[in-house]
Amino acid sequence: MEKQRYERPIIKKLESNMPNKFGMRTEYRPMTHIDNVGVKDLINEHGSPLFVISEKSVRDNIRNARKAFETRYPKVQFAWSYKTNYLDAVCRTFHQEGSWAEVVSGFEYDKAIHNGVDGSKIIFNGPDKTEDDLEKAIKNNSLIHIDHLDELYTVRKLAERMDIKAQVAIRVNMDTGIYPMWDRFGFNYENGQAWDALNKIMRSDVMELVGLHTHIGTFMLSPNAYAVAAGKMADLAIGIRDKYGHEIQYIDMGGGFASQNNLKGAYLPGTDINPTIDDFAEAITSALINSNFKPEKLPLLILETGRALIDDAAYLLGTVISNKRLSDGRRSTILDIGVNVLFTSFWYDHKITPAQPFTQHTEDTVVYGPLCMNIDVIRENISLPLLNKGDHVVIQNVGAYNMTQWMQFITLRPRIVMIDLEGNVHVVRERENLQRLLEFEKVPEHLKTFEL
Ligand SMILES: *Cc1c(COP(=O)(O)O)cnc(C)c1O
């Protein structure tokens, strides 16, 4: 028989009223494989830390989301929110599944063009579109979602000069019962700003009003807020029809559906309490169907869902650097994963699972990253089995925003791989190296040499 590994005994006070006498456990089984590929093999081949994206999960997610909406509403179009994860491999997976592109900057716009998305299938959102960006978007027939009056005037001026009718919508913000309100983007519904902008567009002959857009927040936990928003969007669209005899082509409800991640401070895990995509679909589609649109005149429904489609499709693998006792006696574990690559640890309690078998003993642990910074905390408090130096962990639900908001800070950013449907592993982004970073730097002549 193989010799069992020694594990030191732990004496632990039993708390009454806990679910069982060992207290809450977070993990019962190790996560040794992702889509049938061994975690250890991945780390040996590609280094640690390592982001791993499951192509199968991405495709399953978008197909489920489409099913949720298409079974409830006649005309649905998804547009992939680039800022949520703009790796080309991820964007192209969504485009292969029929999603258009939703971008919020000139850089993202160019990336969508580079990925081969037809200009007319790019939705251009955001408050910062330069004149160059807008010229490109007008020329390519892209869907320009106007954010403020200054932008409206610029689009009007450029379209006149270029003698092309710009395809525009306005972004509308509104009171959906969720506070604080997201009223910094777009035109307000309640105070008449939205109507003011719509009147200006309708009275111009160089802009074609094709749709209405809203994006009411992010990680929204209330499907009802979407029902309120969809109702107000329908009222605006019907108002435009009645006033101008003009029918818009689409209502774009934006993104913001919560993923299954665990928000900090939530008592129960996200998988138990967060609404599902079906809940959001039901709220939005029933509000539109119950509005005053004639059934055959229902507009196309566009969704810019980001995090809910990608969060659970990516994993971050890492390695234990060390364990130590804090001065108050708590156990702490230091991983090679820092907040610079796991930005979302500031607002999520990420699930951390050991990648190798473990015994049943757990202990409250603080999980730190490797940065020389006090704020580098991955989990303030997690009940984990004992982990030893060199052991591996899998952090789950990391697909949204981490691979776009990460920072090159103290450490270099790691490699990203994608596991395809056949289990082949593809490198989709190389790890950074010193040479790459130095390419951006220039040293003035007089600083080139020194003596110490
Ligand atoms: C960020 C953003 C999205 C995606 O939001 P998620 O919360 O990731 O679903 C969609 N539309 C707009 C305009 C956005 O700014």
The ligand as an SDF file (V2000), in Angstrom:
LIG
                    3D

 15 15  0  0  0  0  0  0  0  0999 V2000
  -20.3640   46.6380  -20.4140 C   0  0  0  0  0  0  0  0  0  0  0  0
  -21.5080   46.7280  -21.3280 C   0  0  0  0  0  0  0  0  0  0  0  0
  -22.2250   45.5830  -21.7030 C   0  0  0  0  0  0  0  0  0  0  0  0
  -21.9630   44.2190  -21.1120 C   0  0  0  0  0  0  0  0  0  0  0  0
  -22.2910   44.1990  -19.7680 O   0  0  0  0  0  0  0  0  0  0  0  0
  -22.2600   42.8580  -18.8810 P   0  0  0  0  0  0  0  0  0  0  0  0
  -22.5140   43.3340  -17.5010 O   0  0  0  0  0  0  0  0  0  0  0  0
  -20.8820   42.2710  -19.0520 O   0  0  0  0  0  0  0  0  0  0  0  0
  -23.3100   41.9510  -19.4180 O   0  0  0  0  0  0  0  0  0  0  0  0
  -23.2500   45.7460  -22.6130 C   0  0  0  0  0  0  0  0  0  0  0  0
  -23.5670   46.9600  -23.1250 N   0  0  0  0  0  0  0  0  0  0  0  0
  -22.9010   48.0780  -22.7760 C   0  0  0  0  0  0  0  0  0  0  0  0
  -23.2830   49.3810  -23.3540 C   0  0  0  0  0  0  0  0  0  0  0  0
  -21.8590   48.0050  -21.8600 C   0  0  0  0  0  0  0  0  0  0  0  0
  -21.2120   49.1270  -21.5050 O   0  0  0  0  0  0  0  0  0  0  0  0
  1  2  1  0
  2  3  1  0
  2 14  2  0
  3  4  1  0
  3 10  2  0
  4  5  1  0
  5  6  1  0
  6  7  2  0
  6  8  1  0
  6  9  1  0
 10 11  1  0
 11 12  2  0
 12 13  1  0
 12 14  1  0
 14 15  1  0
M  END
$$$$
